[in-house]
Amino acid sequence: MKRILIVGAGYAGAVHARLLADAGYKVHVIDKRPHIAGNAYDRVDENGVRLHVYGPHLFHSKNKNVIGWIKQFGDFVPYTHKVRALLPDGQEVPLPINLDTVNAVFGTSFETAEEVQAHLRKVSLPIAEPANAAEYLYANIGKDLTDLFFRPYTKKMWGFDLEDMEAAVVKRIPLRFDRTDTYFADDEIQMMPRDGYVAVFEALFAHPGITVSLNTAFSKDMLADYDFCFNSMPIDEYFGAALGELPYRSLRFHHRTVEGVPEQDWSVTNFTDTGKFTRETAWHVLPHHLVEDTGRHTRTKEEPCDYRDNNMERYYPVKTADGRYVALYEKYKVLAASEPKMQFIGRCGTYQYLDMDQVINQSLISAEKWLAAQKATA
Ligand SMILES: Cc1cc2nc3c(=O)[nH]c(=O)nc-3n(C[C@H](O)[C@H](O)[C@H](O)COP(=O)(O)OP(=O)(O)OC[C@H]3O[C@@H](n4cnc5c(N)ncnc54)[C@H](O)[C@@H]3O)c2cc1C
């Protein structure tokens, strides 16, 4: 019987743990934090509101296999995510940019997608091959919308100017020409766990082959007791930052209690100003997040910062236009290949920003591949 160590009780660790335990392996999951669920961890606060401790987590995916797999471990309810941007004049307009956003910014009264597209073509700059995020946006939506919705936000979020960012960072933000005011693409399934993410993780770990130890940080001497390790700790940390640090942006969360429980259909408001906050979440808008009616609700603002200024809490890998950190990660990957009994997994193990569905998908593929290789050599 092979004994497996899994570092990290987030999605990457939990999916590997479950597949290996289902295949008959004895799996020990450790996490240095006092809770399971990794960055998807949620709890109910003193206002009776469920909040996601590491920022709002909206489950959305086009991958039916992932949706079907995760639904085995909890009840999920449909949810349509909407975001508004607060403009300097106090208007709250739909984000991603749509027909109504364009009308609010330019004082126009377009009625059709064709009119909006024609207007954007008129204000766009002729840049055939955009070399960075600024050029990509200028070429697609022009200077006014770029400098209002993206320039201050990006500077606050990443600490970089748009010119220093890869176009890929903004390419994944959709652009609408009609009145659609939902955040995610139309072909995505959007859903939220009825009883929160922790309940889903409890179900994932509820297997006689899995034991979970919290408040337990990885150390290399643990490896002697196991035949293989799937590791979702930061790959540079494992190697003592021997080649240099892989930087991350982090977030400080500022919660506030507000009297009353107002009805609104968007949960997240983005700030377009140059202040320190990027966005605010009204948790009660998310389905089943008003767990107890206290007559109050909670709102949480996010203040981006360097991870060194937030207890080394790693949230978003830093992607620069010159790709220097991706290149550094590639060097760590070469080092990692010399560890025959270990595989790095997940967001920090592979230095990628991964949505929940992506990390589940990658983990299902990785665990199945590993199991197939064991069978082949048995
Ligand atoms: C602010 C924010 C908002 C997000 N919003 C969304 C969203 O709306 N929708 C979406 O799909 N995705 C969202 N995500 C992404 C989502 O959080 C990730 O997809 C998911 O957390 C990745 O899972 P993971 O297991 O790779 O990493 P994690 O969830 O980070 O889990 C890794 C675990 O490893 C543990 N660990 C690290 N080092 C050690 C060590 N040395 N010893 C022991 N344990 C260790 C950590 O404590 C952690 O619990 C968001 C992420 C952030 C940061």
The ligand as a Gaussian input file, in Angstrom:
#p B3LYP/6-31G(d) Opt

LIG

0 1
 C       -8.979000      37.060000      -4.222000
 C       -9.269000      35.834000      -5.023000
 C      -10.507000      35.688000      -5.626000
 C      -10.775000      34.558000      -6.384000
 N      -11.995000      34.465000      -6.976000
 C      -12.275000      33.376000      -7.720000
 C      -13.543000      33.268000      -8.356000
 O      -14.410000      34.130000      -8.242000
 N      -13.795000      32.157000      -9.096000
 C      -12.860000      31.159000      -9.255000
 O      -13.148000      30.160000      -9.925000
 N      -11.658000      31.235000      -8.653000
 C      -11.339000      32.314000      -7.890000
 N      -10.122000      32.414000      -7.280000
 C       -9.119000      31.327000      -7.487000
 C       -9.201000      30.225000      -6.452000
 O       -8.922000      30.741000      -5.178000
 C       -8.169000      29.149000      -6.843000
 O       -8.580000      28.545000      -8.038000
 C       -8.008000      28.046000      -5.823000
 O       -7.861000      28.542000      -4.538000
 C       -6.769000      27.239000      -6.178000
 O       -6.654000      26.133000      -5.332000
 P       -5.227000      25.604000      -4.887000
 O       -5.466000      24.345000      -4.160000
 O       -4.313000      25.576000      -6.044000
 O       -4.639000      26.740000      -3.936000
 P       -5.119000      27.242000      -2.517000
 O       -6.583000      27.346000      -2.431000
 O       -4.327000      28.476000      -2.256000
 O       -4.654000      26.090000      -1.530000
 C       -3.291000      25.850000      -1.233000
 C       -3.200000      25.485000       0.224000
 O       -1.847000      25.077000       0.496000
 C       -1.520000      25.489000       1.795000
 N       -0.061000      25.580000       1.936000
 C        0.766000      26.427000       1.272000
 N        2.023000      26.243000       1.696000
 C        2.008000      25.262000       2.621000
 C        2.995000      24.644000       3.409000
 N        4.286000      24.989000       3.323000
 N        2.624000      23.671000       4.291000
 C        1.300000      23.294000       4.378000
 N        0.313000      23.862000       3.646000
 C        0.667000      24.832000       2.780000
 C       -2.199000      26.836000       1.935000
 O       -2.387000      27.170000       3.295000
 C       -3.501000      26.625000       1.178000
 O       -4.564000      26.305000       2.032000
 C       -9.801000      33.551000      -6.544000
 C       -8.554000      33.696000      -5.925000
 C       -8.286000      34.832000      -5.191000
 C       -6.923000      34.979000      -4.567000

